[in-house]
Amino acid sequence: MAEKNFRGWASLELFSSDLWRACRQLYKTPVFTSTVVLVLAVGLGASVATFSIVRNVLLRPLPYNQPDRLVQIVSYWPKTANHNDWTAPLLDAMDWKTSVPAFQDVAMYRYSWSI
């Protein structure tokens, strides 16, 4: 049992001497040290920002009472030149809100996809 404890102290002493040697080397080269610290700070900041965006956009549930009951309704107009136009006219949406009792509410949005 004493031998295992001795091995633990020996590895701790080796680690502390390696750490001390690394600190001395970093102190001797301040330009390299500041570059390393700057790169680590930018990398850590980018990682935190990316995770925050992914968490807020993809991982949080939608702020609705029952998000599994949301539907998207679109109208396709085959006679138009733009075959990517899947929007619904405002009057159609207002008509769906009044005439379809299954809809609790209707909201409209528009996005643009340009190539």
N, C-alpha and C positions, 0 to 999 in steps of 0.2 A: 504494500500500500504506500509506503514511503517512497518507493521508486517511482510510482505513477505521479505522486505529488512533485517530486523532483523534476520529472520530465516536463510537467506543466510550467514550473517556474523557469526552466531553461528555455522553453519556447517563448515565454513572455519576455525574458531578458533579450533573446534574439530579436524579437519584434520591436522592443523598445529601442535597441541599438540601431536597427534598420530605420526606424522612424526618425531617430535623432540625426542619422546620417543624411536622410532625405531632406529634413528641415534645413540642415546646414548647407546642402547643395542648392536648395531653393533660395536661401538667403544670399548666397554668393552670386546668383544670376537673377537680378531683379527684373530684367526685361522679359526673360523667359517665364518667370513666376507670374508677372502681371498678365502676360499673354494667356497662360494656362487658366488663371482665375477668370479672366474676361471670357474665354471660350466656354468654360464651365458655367458661368453665370448666364450667358446667352443661351446655351443649350438647355439649361434648367428652366429658364424663363419660357422658351419656346415649347418645351414639353408641358409645362403647367398651362400655358395658354391653349395649346391644342387639346389637352384633356378637358379643360373648362368648356371649350366650344363643343366638343363631342358629347360631354355630359349634358349640357343644356339643350342641345339640338336633338340628339339621338336617344339618349338614355332616359330622360325624364318623360313621364306620361303626359299626354295632352291635357290642358287645363279645362276639361269638360267632365260633366258628371258621368256620362257613359260614352267614352271615346270609341268603343267598339260598335256603336250604332251610327257613326258618322258615315255619310255616303257622298259621293261626288257624281253629279249629273252633268253631262255635257251634250251639246248638239253638234252634229257634224253636217257641214254644208258641202255636198259633193260638187255643186255647180260652180263654186268659187275656184279661183286659180290657186289659192293656197291650200294644199291638202293637209297642212299641219294645224289648221284652224279648228280647234275643238271648243270654242267658246259658246256660251248661251246668251242670247239677247236679254236685255234687262226686262223687257215686257214678258218674256217667257218665264223668267224667274219669279216675277211678281204674280203671274198667273198660277204657277206651281204652288206658291205660298198660300194662295187663297183657295185653290181648288183641290189640293191633295191633303186630306186630313191626316195622313201618316207623318207628314212633316211637322215637327214642332216649330221649326224656324228655318229660314233660308238665308244664306249669305252668298255674296258674289265676290269673286276675286279675278284678277286678270294678270297674266304674266306674259312676257315676250320672249320668244326664242329666236334669236337671230344668228344666222350662220355667215 
